[in-house]
Amino acid sequence: MTSFYFSSGFPAGCCGDATDLLGLYLLKYHSLESNYVCGHGLGDSSNQTHAWLVCQGYIIDITADQFNDDGYELPSVIIDKQSPFHELFDKTTSRSISVEYLKGTGIPSVMAKVMSVMQARENTL
């Protein structure tokens, strides 16, 4: 069986969807509001972008390790109040995670599928 990580290239290129998915989960199942943050311009690449979540003052980044191929030494998950890596981006933009905003994307259906599988597995334990 091929793993998701190797078949999709995760985490490379998946930061936006992963961030939206995590933000929607925190909102719907834990009533935690958060912001989707997109950083622009990293190092020598003004076109480089990356997305992460800010929730209750914490930077939450579940795909940061995709930059390890570029010479960074980042953990697979970052949860911290400050992050030297995230401060390297030249510019950031942000928006609130909202059900309404994500309604036109595939994120809610992915969330529903994940929750369905998790609940089915929980019921078999």
C-alpha positions in Angstrom: 0.0 0.0 0.0 1.4 3.4 -1.0 1.4 6.0 1.8 -0.4 9.3 1.4 2.8 11.1 2.1 4.8 9.7 -0.8 1.9 9.5 -3.3 0.8 13.1 -3.0 4.0 14.9 -2.1 2.7 15.9 1.3 3.6 18.2 2.9 5.0 20.1 -0.2 2.3 22.1 -1.8 -0.4 21.0 0.7 0.0 23.8 3.3 -3.1 25.8 2.3 -5.6 22.9 2.3 -4.1 21.4 5.4 -4.3 24.7 7.2 -7.9 25.2 6.2 -8.8 21.7 7.2 -7.2 22.1 10.6 -8.8 25.5 11.1 -12.3 24.1 10.2 -11.8 21.2 12.5 -10.9 23.4 15.4 -13.8 25.7 14.7 -16.5 23.0 14.2 -15.4 20.5 16.9 -13.8 22.7 19.5 -15.3 26.2 18.9 -11.8 27.7 18.5 -11.6 30.6 16.2 -8.4 30.9 14.2 -6.8 32.8 11.3 -5.3 31.4 8.1 -2.0 33.2 7.5 -0.2 33.2 4.2 3.5 34.2 4.1 5.0 35.6 0.9 8.7 35.8 0.0 11.1 33.5 1.8 14.9 33.9 1.4 15.9 34.4 -2.2 12.5 33.4 -3.5 10.0 36.3 -3.6 7.4 34.0 -5.1 7.6 31.4 -2.3 4.4 31.2 -0.2 3.4 29.1 2.8 0.3 28.9 4.9 -0.2 28.3 8.6 -2.8 28.8 11.3 -2.8 31.2 14.3 -5.1 30.1 17.1 -5.2 31.7 20.5 -1.9 33.4 19.9 -0.2 30.1 18.8 1.4 29.5 15.4 0.3 26.1 14.3 2.0 24.7 11.2 1.6 21.1 10.3 3.5 21.3 7.0 6.6 23.3 7.9 9.0 20.4 7.3 8.5 20.7 3.5 11.2 23.4 3.7 13.8 21.0 5.1 14.7 20.1 1.5 15.7 23.7 1.2 18.2 23.6 4.1 15.9 24.4 7.0 15.7 22.1 10.0 12.1 22.3 11.0 10.0 19.8 13.0 7.0 18.2 11.2 4.6 20.2 13.4 5.2 23.6 14.9 3.0 24.8 17.8 4.5 27.9 19.4 3.9 31.5 20.3 6.9 32.7 18.3 8.6 31.1 15.3 11.9 32.4 13.8 11.0 30.5 10.6 7.6 32.2 10.1 9.2 35.6 10.8 11.4 35.1 7.7 8.6 35.8 5.3 8.7 39.3 3.8 4.9 39.8 3.9 1.9 38.0 5.4 -1.8 38.2 4.8 -4.5 36.6 6.9 -8.2 35.8 7.0 -10.5 34.2 9.5 -11.3 30.6 9.2 -15.1 30.5 8.5 -17.5 27.9 7.4 -19.0 30.4 5.0 -15.7 31.1 3.3 -14.8 27.4 2.9 -18.3 26.5 1.7 -17.3 26.8 -1.9 -14.2 24.6 -1.5 -13.7 20.9 -1.1 -12.5 21.3 2.5 -15.9 20.7 4.2 -16.5 17.5 2.3 -13.0 16.3 3.2 -13.7 17.1 6.8 -17.0 15.2 6.7 -15.2 12.1 5.2 -12.4 12.2 7.8 -14.9 12.5 10.7 -17.0 9.7 9.2 -14.0 7.4 9.0 -12.8 8.3 12.5 -16.3 7.7 14.0 -16.6 4.4 12.3 -13.3 3.2 13.6 -14.1 4.5 17.1 -17.3 2.4 17.1 -15.3 -0.7 16.3 -13.0 -0.4 19.3 
